[in-house]
C-alpha cells in the first residue's frame, strides 16, 4: 500500500470513528465491563476460600481474634510468672535468713549449755565441800551468809 492510499484510508477511518464515537465508546465500555465481570467471577471463589481460611473450624471464631486473646493470655502469664519469681526469691531470702538465725540461736544455746555444765560442776564441788565439812553453829552461820551472798549475786 502506498502512502497516499494509506493516508486516505486513515482519513476515512477517522471520519467514521468521529461520526460513530459513541458507539465505539459504548462497545469499549461493554468490553471493559465483560472483562471485569469475568475477573470478579474468578475472584469470588478465591475470596470465599480466603475468608474460610480466616476461621478456625474447631471454634468457628476468626484466627485473628484467637491470636489476640492468646497474646493477652500470654502477656498475663508472663506478668504472673514475673510476680511469682519475685515472691519465690523473697521467700528464699526469708528462708536463708531464718536458717542463719536458727544457726545463730543453736550456737548460742550450745554455748549456754556448755557454760551451764561448767557452772554445775563448780556448784557440785562447792556442795560436796559444804556437805563434807564438819558443822558447828559458827560454821553453819558463815555458810548460810556465804550462800545468801551467792544467791544475791546470781539474782542480779
Secondary structure, 3 states (H helix, E strand, C coil): CCHHHHHHHHHHHHHHHHHCHHHHHHHHHHHHHHHHHHHHHHHHHHHHHHHHHCECCCCCCEHHHHHHHHHHHHHHHHHHHHHHHHHHHHHHHHHHHHHHHHHHHHHHHHHHHHHHHHHHHHHHHHHHHHHHCCCCHHHHHHHHHHHHHHHHHHHC
